[in-house]
Amino acid sequence: MLSEKNKILVDSIKRLIRRGAISHLRKIVNKTHAADLSVVFRSLSLQNQKRLFNMIDDIDQKGVLFSELDEDTFIDLVEDINLDSLVDILENMQTDDVADLIARLPEDKSSAILERMEKEDSEEVEDLLRYDDDTAGGIMVPEFIALNQEMTAKQAIESLQTEHQDVEMPFYLYVTDDNDCLMGVISLRQLVVVAPDTPLKEFMTTEVISVQPGVDQEEVARIVARYDILAVPVVDENRHLMGIVTVDDVIDIFRQEATEDILKMAGAGEEFVETKSVIRSTRIRLPWLFASCIGGILAFFIIGSFEESLAKYAYLAAFIPVIMGMGGNIGTQSSTIVVRGLATGRLNIRDLWPVVFKELSVGIILGLVYGTMIGLVAHIHYNRVELAVSVSLAVISSMSIAALVGSLVPMIFARLNIDPAVATGPFVTTSIDIISVFFYFQIATILLGV
């Protein structure tokens, strides 16, 4: 439904641009949410992107559009925008979004922007830029509601009405002591149902789930998902409240991390390549395919060392694709299952051997099923028992080893603090191809007496 709506929007705007219907175009642009406009921008030239951007009247919508654009499009779009106009847009955005955008810009431009921003805003942005992009500190929002534990419910409500009107998502009220240390949390519902003269410390929840600024964003996302909360407070080592990570940022984290893992597992890098130039896309994907290239060369040498067997029994070559394919597929399945389990927290890296043993058992069972099936086909077609047994054993060994490698390697990578997703791309599939071919020819050579 949403994709169909976007397609209609893209077609309508392109048609109006071709006709030069500026007034109609301006109406559509200002009635369309900036998040939807960002989809349109992907299919327009830079010149038309700038034309549409200049038609947006609402400065807040311009900020939303900035935050929705991919990095290259954003950099190209803001290149010719007046610096003062750019600062005006950024100052109307949430601080965490501003920090993300400024981090994309060249250093000279980002420095110039920070100098022109109001001192309080620029200091908040610079504080966020001190942390890595993929940590709690890098994604937290420094605007939050913190009230002293001695305040009453009535005083808290009055404070919300007068002092905290600009807070992005007031899901929770955080309660602090006189030293600004986090003591508890209160929901808005709790605040309005208690007696007005009740002190906050008497009905606040004291068991607050929090994180420190250096915690990885994936762990923050897992905490939000596990405990079904809408925001996580970020505190320093002394429990001083520094900011909060809200659920909208967590959704972005899940989308971003899932996309990165899929790209890594496919051996296509970890950046969004669909909007990159040909040269940039090639440069991103080139190193990831190096493992496949090396693996192919090794497989060539392995097959070449069994030239005698192939010359005598040419039909051995007919089963190489199915043996390599079955091993590669189950290896990818095992790797994907393990990587997803580690990413979602359903698997623990301390459970290495139970996880590996389970996947190995599955690989052996599946190998027996398909090894028997493919062996029967070989026997029926060539009427050679030795060949049928060789093919069967090769499939069983290939699928068993593939399940072992596919589950073991990501678990080891995780223990070494290396992203396990990288193991499921060319690394696993290529190694399984080499092992499958080697075992197949070794078994065939022994059984066929070559």
C-alpha positions in Angstrom: 0.0 0.0 0.0 2.8 2.4 1.0 5.0 1.6 -1.9 2.1 2.1 -4.3 1.4 5.5 -2.8 5.0 6.5 -3.2 5.0 5.3 -6.8 2.0 7.5 -7.6 3.7 10.4 -5.8 6.9 10.0 -7.7 5.1 9.8 -11.0 2.9 12.8 -10.3 5.9 15.0 -9.3 7.9 14.0 -12.3 5.0 14.7 -14.6 4.5 18.2 -13.0 8.2 18.9 -13.4 8.2 18.0 -17.1 5.1 20.3 -17.6 6.6 23.1 -15.6 3.5 23.3 -13.4 5.2 25.2 -10.6 2.0 26.2 -8.7 0.6 22.6 -8.6 4.1 21.3 -7.8 4.4 23.7 -4.9 1.0 22.6 -3.5 1.9 18.9 -3.6 5.3 19.5 -2.1 3.9 21.4 0.9 1.1 18.9 1.4 3.4 15.9 1.3 5.3 14.7 4.5 9.0 15.2 4.2 9.6 11.5 4.8 7.6 10.7 1.6 9.4 13.5 -0.3 12.8 11.8 0.5 11.6 8.8 -1.5 10.9 11.1 -4.4 14.3 12.7 -4.2 16.0 9.3 -4.9 14.7 9.3 -8.4 15.3 13.0 -9.3 18.4 14.8 -10.6 20.2 17.1 -8.3 18.8 20.1 -10.1 15.2 19.0 -9.5 16.0 18.0 -5.9 17.1 21.6 -5.3 14.0 23.0 -7.0 11.7 20.9 -4.8 13.6 21.7 -1.7 13.3 25.5 -2.3 9.5 25.0 -2.6 9.1 23.7 0.9 7.7 26.5 3.1 7.8 24.8 6.6 11.3 24.9 8.0 10.5 21.9 10.3 9.7 19.8 7.2 13.1 20.8 5.7 14.7 19.4 8.8 12.8 16.1 8.5 13.8 15.8 4.9 17.5 16.3 5.8 17.3 13.5 8.4 15.6 11.1 5.9 18.1 11.6 3.0 21.0 9.3 2.4 24.5 10.8 3.0 25.5 11.5 -0.6 22.2 13.2 -1.5 22.3 15.3 1.7 25.8 16.5 1.0 25.1 17.4 -2.6 21.8 19.2 -1.7 23.3 21.4 1.1 26.4 22.3 -1.0 24.8 25.5 -2.4 22.4 26.3 0.5 23.3 29.6 2.2 25.0 28.9 5.5 22.6 31.1 7.5 19.6 29.3 6.0 21.2 26.0 6.8 21.8 27.0 10.4 18.2 28.1 10.7 17.0 24.7 9.6 19.4 22.8 11.9 18.5 24.9 14.9 14.8 23.8 14.5 15.8 20.1 14.6 16.4 17.7 17.4 20.0 17.8 18.7 20.8 14.2 18.0 19.6 14.5 14.4 21.7 17.7 14.0 24.8 15.9 15.3 24.3 13.0 12.8 24.0 15.5 9.9 27.0 17.7 10.9 29.1 14.6 11.2 28.5 13.9 7.5 29.7 17.3 6.3 33.3 18.3 5.6 35.1 19.6 8.7 35.4 23.2 7.5 31.7 23.4 6.8 30.6 21.7 10.0 32.9 24.1 12.0 31.4 27.1 10.3 27.9 25.9 11.1 28.7 25.2 14.8 30.2 28.7 15.1 27.0 30.3 13.8 24.6 28.3 15.9 23.4 29.6 19.3 26.0 28.7 22.0 23.7 26.4 23.9 22.7 24.4 20.8 26.3 24.1 19.5 27.6 22.9 22.8 24.9 20.2 22.9 25.8 19.1 19.4 29.5 19.1 20.2 28.9 17.0 23.3 27.1 14.4 21.1 29.9 14.4 18.5 32.4 13.3 21.2 30.8 9.9 21.1 30.9 7.3 18.3 27.9 7.3 16.0 27.0 3.7 17.0 27.0 4.2 20.8 24.3 5.3 23.3 26.1 8.6 23.7 26.1 9.2 19.9 22.3 8.6 19.5 20.9 10.0 22.8 18.7 13.1 23.0 20.0 15.6 25.5 16.6 17.1 26.0 14.6 15.2 28.7 12.4 15.8 31.7 14.2 15.6 35.0 12.5 16.6 38.3 13.7 16.7 41.8 12.4 13.8 44.0 11.1 16.3 46.6 8.6 17.9 44.2 4.9 17.0 44.5 2.8 15.7 41.6 1.1 19.1 41.3 4.5 20.9 41.1 5.6 18.4 38.5 2.6 19.1 36.3 3.1 22.8 36.6 6.8 22.3 35.6 5.7 20.3 32.5 3.4 23.1 31.5 5.9 25.9 31.9 9.5 24.6 31.5 9.4 21.4 29.4 7.1 22.2 26.5 9.8 21.5 23.8 10.9 18.1 25.0 10.7 15.7 22.0 9.0 12.7 23.6 7.9 13.1 27.2 7.2 9.4 27.8 8.7 9.3 31.2 9.6 11.8 33.9 13.1 11.0 35.4 13.5 11.7 39.1 16.8 13.0 40.4 18.3 14.0 43.8 20.0 17.3 44.6 23.2 16.1 42.8 21.2 15.4 39.6 21.8 11.6 40.0 19.1 9.4 38.6 16.9 8.0 41.4 13.7 6.8 39.7 11.3 7.2 36.8 7.5 8.1 36.6 5.2 7.6 33.7 2.8 10.4 32.7 -0.1 8.2 33.7 1.3 7.7 37.3 1.6 11.5 37.6 -2.0 12.4 36.8 -3.7 9.6 38.9 -2.0 10.3 42.3 -3.0 13.0 44.8 -1.6 16.4 43.8 0.4 16.8 47.1 2.1 13.4 46.8 6.0 13.8 46.6 7.5 12.1 43.5 9.8 9.9 45.6 6.8 8.2 47.1 5.4 6.7 43.9 8.4 6.7 41.5 9.8 3.4 40.2 13.3 3.0 41.7 14.5 0.2 39.5 15.4 2.1 36.4 17.0 0.4 33.4 19.8 2.7 32.1 22.9 2.5 30.0 26.2 4.3 29.9 27.2 6.5 26.9 29.8 4.0 25.6 27.3 1.1 25.2 26.8 -0.1 21.6 23.6 1.0 20.0 22.6 -2.6 19.2 22.6 -3.4 22.9 20.5 -0.3 23.6 18.0 -1.5 21.0 17.9 -5.0 22.6 17.2 -3.4 26.0 14.2 -1.4 24.6 12.8 -4.5 22.9 13.4 -6.8 25.9 11.8 -4.6 28.5 9.1 -3.0 26.3 10.0 0.5 27.3 9.8 3.7 25.2 13.1 5.3 26.2 16.3 4.4 28.0 18.1 7.0 30.1 21.9 7.4 29.5 23.9 8.0 32.7 27.6 8.5 33.5 29.6 6.4 36.0 28.1 8.5 38.9 24.5 8.0 37.7 24.3 11.6 36.5 21.5 11.8 33.8 23.0 12.8 30.4 20.3 12.1 27.9 17.8 9.5 26.7 17.5 7.2 23.7 14.0 7.1 22.4 12.0 4.4 20.7 12.1 6.2 17.3 15.9 6.1 17.3 15.7 2.4 18.3 13.6 1.6 15.2 16.2 3.3 13.1 18.9 1.2 14.8 17.1 -2.0 14.0 16.6 -1.0 10.3 20.2 0.2 10.0 21.8 -2.8 11.7 19.6 -5.3 9.8 20.6 -3.7 6.5 24.3 -3.7 7.4 24.2 -7.4 8.4 22.4 -8.4 5.2 24.9 -6.5 3.1 27.8 -8.1 4.9 26.3 -11.5 4.7 25.9 -11.0 0.9 29.5 -9.9 0.6 28.5 -6.4 -0.5 30.1 -4.2 2.2 28.1 -2.5 4.9 27.0 0.8 3.2 23.8 1.6 1.4 25.0 1.1 -2.2 21.8 1.5 -4.1 22.1 5.2 -4.2 25.9 5.4 -4.7 27.6 6.1 -8.0 29.0 3.3 -10.2 32.6 4.0 -9.1 31.7 4.3 -5.4 29.6 1.1 -5.5 32.4 -0.8 -7.2 34.9 0.4 -4.7 32.7 -0.7 -1.8 32.1 -4.2 -3.1 35.5 -4.9 -4.5 37.4 -5.9 -1.3 34.5 -8.1 -0.1 34.7 -10.3 -3.2 38.5 -10.9 -2.7 37.8 -13.9 -0.5 35.7 -15.5 -3.3 38.4 -14.8 -5.8 41.1 -16.5 -3.6 38.7 -19.4 -2.9 38.1 -19.9 -6.6 41.8 -20.1 -7.3 42.3 -22.6 -4.5 39.4 -24.7 -5.8 41.0 -24.6 -9.2 44.3 -26.0 -7.9 42.5 -28.7 -5.9 40.5 -29.8 -8.9 43.6 -29.7 -11.0 45.4 -32.0 -8.6 42.8 -34.7 -9.4 43.2 -34.4 -13.1 43.9 -38.1 -13.5 40.7 -39.0 -11.8 38.7 -36.6 -13.9 40.4 -37.9 -17.1 39.5 -41.5 -16.3 36.0 -40.8 -14.9 34.8 -37.6 -16.5 31.3 -38.1 -15.0 32.8 -37.1 -11.6 32.7 -33.5 -12.7 28.9 -33.7 -13.2 28.3 -33.8 -9.4 30.6 -31.0 -8.4 27.9 -28.2 -8.7 25.3 -30.1 -6.6 27.8 -31.1 -3.9 29.2 -27.5 -3.6 25.7 -26.0 -3.8 24.2 -28.2 -1.0 27.2 -27.4 1.2 27.1 -23.7 0.5 23.3 -23.5 1.1 23.3 -25.2 4.5 26.4 -23.3 5.5 24.6 -20.0 4.7 21.5 -21.2 6.6 23.5 -22.1 9.7 25.5 -18.8 9.6 22.3 -16.8 9.2 20.5 -18.5 12.1 23.5 -18.0 14.4 24.1 -14.3 13.3 20.4 -13.5 13.8 20.4 -15.3 17.2 23.4 -13.3 18.4 22.0 -10.0 17.1 18.7 -10.5 18.8 20.2 -11.9 22.0 18.5 -15.3 21.7 22.0 -16.9 21.5 24.8 -16.3 23.9 28.4 -16.5 22.9 29.1 -18.6 26.0 26.9 -21.3 24.6 29.3 -22.0 21.7 29.4 -25.8 21.8 25.7 -26.4 22.4 24.9 -24.2 19.4 27.6 -25.7 17.2 26.6 -29.3 18.1 22.9 -28.6 17.3 23.7 -27.2 13.9 26.2 -30.1 13.2 23.5 -32.6 14.1 21.0 -30.9 11.7 23.7 -30.9 9.0 24.4 -34.6 9.4 20.7 -35.5 9.3 20.1 -33.3 6.2 23.3 -34.7 4.7 22.0 -38.3 5.1 18.7 -37.4 3.5 20.1 -35.6 0.5 23.2 -37.8 0.2 21.0 -40.8 -0.2 18.8 -39.1 -2.7 21.6 -37.8 -4.9 23.5 -41.1 -4.6 20.4 -43.0 -5.9 20.3 -40.6 -8.9 24.0 -41.3 -9.6 23.5 -45.0 -9.3 20.4 -45.0 -11.6 22.1 -42.9 -14.3 25.6 -44.4 -14.3 24.9 -47.8 -12.7 28.1 -47.6 -10.6 27.8 -48.4 -7.0 31.2 -46.9 -6.1 30.2 -43.6 -7.8 26.9 -43.6 -5.9 28.6 -44.2 -2.6 31.2 -41.6 -3.4 28.6 -39.0 -4.2 26.5 -39.9 -1.1 29.5 -39.6 1.3 30.6 -36.4 -0.4 27.2 -34.8 0.1 27.0 -36.0 3.7 30.5 -34.7 4.5 30.0 -31.4 2.6 26.7 -30.6 4.4 27.9 -31.7 7.8 31.1 -29.7 7.6 29.2 -26.7 6.2 26.9 -26.7 9.1 29.9 -27.0 11.5 31.8 -24.1 9.8 28.6 -22.0 9.3 27.8 -22.1 13.0 31.3 -22.2 14.5 32.9 -19.3 12.6 30.3 -16.6 13.6 30.4 -17.7 17.2 34.2 -17.4 17.2 34.0 -14.0 15.5 31.6 -12.9 18.2 33.9 -14.0 21.0 36.7 -12.1 19.3 34.5 -8.9 19.2 34.4 -9.1 15.4 31.0 -8.6 13.7 29.8 -12.2 13.0 27.9 -11.0 10.0 31.2 -10.8 8.0 31.6 -14.6 8.4 28.5 -15.4 6.5 29.5 -13.8 3.2 32.2 -15.0 0.9 34.3 -16.2 3.8 32.0 -19.1 4.8 30.7 -20.0 1.3 34.1 -20.0 -0.3 35.7 -22.1 2.5 32.9 -24.6 2.2 33.3 -24.8 -1.6 37.0 -25.7 -1.2 36.4 -28.3 1.5 33.5 -29.9 -0.4 35.5 -30.3 -3.6 38.5 -31.7 -1.7 36.5 -34.3 0.2 34.6 -35.3 -2.9 37.7 -36.1 -4.9 39.4 -37.7 -2.0 36.5 -40.1 -1.4 36.0 -40.8 -5.1 39.7 -41.5 -5.5 39.8 -44.0 -2.7 36.5 -45.8 -3.6 37.0 -45.8 -7.4 40.6 -47.0 -7.0 42.1 -44.3 -9.1 
